[in-house]
Amino acid sequence: MDHKLPEELEQLRRTVEEFAHDVVAPKIGDYYERHEFPYEIVREMGRMGLFGLPFPEEYGGMGGDYFALGVALEELARVDSSVAITLEAGVSLGAMPIYRFGTEEQKRQWLPRLCSGELLGAFGLTEPDGGSDAGATKTTARLDERTNEWVINGTKCFITNSGTDITGLVTVTAVTGRTDEGKPRISSIIVPSGTPGFTVAPAYSKVGWNASDTRELSFDDVRVPAANLLGEEGRGYAQFLRILDEGRIAIAALATGLAQGCVDESVRYAKERHAFGRPIAANQAIQFKIADMEMKAHTARLAWRDAASRLIAGEPFKKEAALAKLYSSTIAVDNARDATQIHGGYGFMNEYPVARMWRDSKILEIGEGTSEVQRMLIARELGLVS
Ligand SMILES: Cc1cc2nc3c(=O)[nH]c(=O)nc-3n(C[C@H](O)[C@H](O)[C@H](O)COP(=O)(O)OP(=O)(O)OC[C@H]3O[C@@H](n4cnc5c(N)ncnc54)[C@H](O)[C@@H]3O)c2cc1C
């Protein structure tokens, strides 16, 4: 048992840490203020191979795994969560479903450009009438046997990476039939950007993640070839449960990064800022607060790394992924609140990174399964739900 990163991953961590400090930190505040997608930063992330981290080289990837992705996400989110979520959604929700469930042809068609960052992928599951209860999907897809095409109708909301200039596709979940008991058969279908009838609404005005892209999508008799079905017809529900289980590890790594970023900023500020003739860091109340923040970030890191190790080893990881997501998102909000407090009035000013971290932290308790949903999953894994 060795909890230290192996040299290759430590090298990756240092490279992303440097990139986050030298390239992301000086520029991201302006993009955030303007609610603008940071194309130049994302292009650079693509050149570094970050979008291909967990995919094999034969599809244009870097030959790494989910652990490598988590390391990169944590370092990015220490500085900024908008770029981190762009990477997380592009990999875990955009490219991963194609890698896990796609045909060889679909993988060859999409993965090289998704891995290079030339294109971004998105995953459309949530609908205006419900996200947690994804089985209640209302979007439909009917197979037109005359033309051998799926005809899709419905609306998806809050979809990350779905409306940028480089978005190549959205995989949508849709009801494609009913079982004998009348339950919906849900399938996943790839819809390329620009398909007639597929409209992307203007970007939402959000509380946080302001330099990331989130949109509502409408499908009005959208026709795509039957071959755009991802995996088996009627298996979409099982597929997205798997995708979300994995995605939770990535979100947990991102939340850990935000929590650690709050520690970094607080240590720096507490040493610089003077009150009553001495640095505020000289007060034990401040020291203890930051010590607790560090304890939480460290524990969250152990939790996501444990879940990622289980996933990579092919072991069950559902409970550990839910624990890591629940814990890391909870403490990310705690640390963001405490870091803001340590910064006093400056913590309420957008030019300070902690203000951005505060605004970016709340969504971590909501996206890719709310905290309540994580508790439901953990309770089920403990055998408390029949
Ligand atoms: C910025 C952003 C980006 C997003 N990106 C994507 C994306 O790329 N793709 C995508 O598909 N979705 C995306 N989402 C959607 C996100 O995953 C959902 O918002 C989330 O899953 C919650 O769904 P909901 O908003 O419909 O809330 P609801 O499901 O309506 O839940 C409302 C509240 O009720 C609680 N609740 C619901 N059921 C229960 C229960 N049985 N017991 C106890 N409490 C319960 C919930 O925990 C929550 O607190 C994104 C959302 C945001 C805000």
The ligand as an SDF file (V2000), in Angstrom:
LIG
                    3D

 53 58  0  0  0  0  0  0  0  0999 V2000
  -24.4940   24.0330  -14.2750 C   0  0  0  0  0  0  0  0  0  0  0  0
  -25.1590   22.7030  -14.4900 C   0  0  0  0  0  0  0  0  0  0  0  0
  -24.6230   21.8040  -15.4010 C   0  0  0  0  0  0  0  0  0  0  0  0
  -25.2810   20.5890  -15.6540 C   0  0  0  0  0  0  0  0  0  0  0  0
  -24.8010   19.7410  -16.6400 N   0  0  0  0  0  0  0  0  0  0  0  0
  -25.5560   18.6630  -17.0170 C   0  0  0  0  0  0  0  0  0  0  0  0
  -25.1900   17.8670  -18.1620 C   0  0  0  0  0  0  0  0  0  0  0  0
  -24.1570   18.1040  -18.8090 O   0  0  0  0  0  0  0  0  0  0  0  0
  -26.0090   16.8480  -18.5180 N   0  0  0  0  0  0  0  0  0  0  0  0
  -27.1510   16.5490  -17.8440 C   0  0  0  0  0  0  0  0  0  0  0  0
  -27.8610   15.6340  -18.2420 O   0  0  0  0  0  0  0  0  0  0  0  0
  -27.5110   17.2670  -16.7340 N   0  0  0  0  0  0  0  0  0  0  0  0
  -26.7520   18.3170  -16.3230 C   0  0  0  0  0  0  0  0  0  0  0  0
  -27.1090   19.0730  -15.2290 N   0  0  0  0  0  0  0  0  0  0  0  0
  -28.3370   18.7130  -14.5010 C   0  0  0  0  0  0  0  0  0  0  0  0
  -28.0790   18.1640  -13.1030 C   0  0  0  0  0  0  0  0  0  0  0  0
  -27.4860   16.8990  -13.1710 O   0  0  0  0  0  0  0  0  0  0  0  0
  -29.4340   18.1650  -12.3850 C   0  0  0  0  0  0  0  0  0  0  0  0
  -29.7680   19.5130  -12.1220 O   0  0  0  0  0  0  0  0  0  0  0  0
  -29.4120   17.3710  -11.1030 C   0  0  0  0  0  0  0  0  0  0  0  0
  -29.2540   15.9970  -11.3620 O   0  0  0  0  0  0  0  0  0  0  0  0
  -30.6980   17.5610  -10.2810 C   0  0  0  0  0  0  0  0  0  0  0  0
  -31.8200   17.4200  -11.0630 O   0  0  0  0  0  0  0  0  0  0  0  0
  -32.9640   18.5470  -11.0200 P   0  0  0  0  0  0  0  0  0  0  0  0
  -32.2980   19.8570  -11.2270 O   0  0  0  0  0  0  0  0  0  0  0  0
  -34.0130   18.1660  -11.9850 O   0  0  0  0  0  0  0  0  0  0  0  0
  -33.5210   18.5010   -9.5540 O   0  0  0  0  0  0  0  0  0  0  0  0
  -34.7210   17.5580   -9.0200 P   0  0  0  0  0  0  0  0  0  0  0  0
  -34.4890   16.1620   -9.4460 O   0  0  0  0  0  0  0  0  0  0  0  0
  -36.0090   18.1840   -9.3890 O   0  0  0  0  0  0  0  0  0  0  0  0
  -34.5170   17.6690   -7.4520 O   0  0  0  0  0  0  0  0  0  0  0  0
  -34.9180   18.8080   -6.6970 C   0  0  0  0  0  0  0  0  0  0  0  0
  -34.5430   18.5520   -5.2350 C   0  0  0  0  0  0  0  0  0  0  0  0
  -35.2810   17.4260   -4.7440 O   0  0  0  0  0  0  0  0  0  0  0  0
  -34.3910   16.4470   -4.2120 C   0  0  0  0  0  0  0  0  0  0  0  0
  -34.9370   15.1130   -4.4350 N   0  0  0  0  0  0  0  0  0  0  0  0
  -35.4020   14.5920   -5.5960 C   0  0  0  0  0  0  0  0  0  0  0  0
  -35.8240   13.3230   -5.4110 N   0  0  0  0  0  0  0  0  0  0  0  0
  -35.6100   13.0390   -4.0930 C   0  0  0  0  0  0  0  0  0  0  0  0
  -35.8230   11.8880   -3.2720 C   0  0  0  0  0  0  0  0  0  0  0  0
  -36.3360   10.7640   -3.7700 N   0  0  0  0  0  0  0  0  0  0  0  0
  -35.4880   11.9580   -1.9580 N   0  0  0  0  0  0  0  0  0  0  0  0
  -34.9590   13.1010   -1.4380 C   0  0  0  0  0  0  0  0  0  0  0  0
  -34.7240   14.2160   -2.1610 N   0  0  0  0  0  0  0  0  0  0  0  0
  -35.0470   14.1850   -3.4820 C   0  0  0  0  0  0  0  0  0  0  0  0
  -33.0810   16.6770   -4.9720 C   0  0  0  0  0  0  0  0  0  0  0  0
  -31.9820   16.1210   -4.2720 O   0  0  0  0  0  0  0  0  0  0  0  0
  -33.0710   18.1940   -5.0520 C   0  0  0  0  0  0  0  0  0  0  0  0
  -32.6000   18.7080   -3.8230 O   0  0  0  0  0  0  0  0  0  0  0  0
  -26.4520   20.2580  -14.9290 C   0  0  0  0  0  0  0  0  0  0  0  0
  -26.9650   21.1520  -13.9810 C   0  0  0  0  0  0  0  0  0  0  0  0
  -26.3430   22.3690  -13.7750 C   0  0  0  0  0  0  0  0  0  0  0  0
  -26.9710   23.3250  -12.7920 C   0  0  0  0  0  0  0  0  0  0  0  0
  1  2  1  0
  2  3  1  0
  2 52  2  0
  3  4  2  0
  4  5  1  0
  4 50  1  0
  5  6  2  0
  6  7  1  0
  6 13  1  0
  7  8  2  0
  7  9  1  0
  9 10  1  0
 10 11  2  0
 10 12  1  0
 12 13  2  0
 13 14  1  0
 14 15  1  0
 14 50  1  0
 15 16  1  0
 16 17  1  0
 16 18  1  0
 18 19  1  0
 18 20  1  0
 20 21  1  0
 20 22  1  0
 22 23  1  0
 23 24  1  0
 24 25  2  0
 24 26  1  0
 24 27  1  0
 27 28  1  0
 28 29  2  0
 28 30  1  0
 28 31  1  0
 31 32  1  0
 32 33  1  0
 33 34  1  0
 33 48  1  0
 34 35  1  0
 35 36  1  0
 35 46  1  0
 36 37  1  0
 36 45  1  0
 37 38  2  0
 38 39  1  0
 39 40  1  0
 39 45  2  0
 40 41  1  0
 40 42  2  0
 42 43  1  0
 43 44  2  0
 44 45  1  0
 46 47  1  0
 46 48  1  0
 48 49  1  0
 50 51  2  0
 51 52  1  0
 52 53  1  0
M  END
$$$$
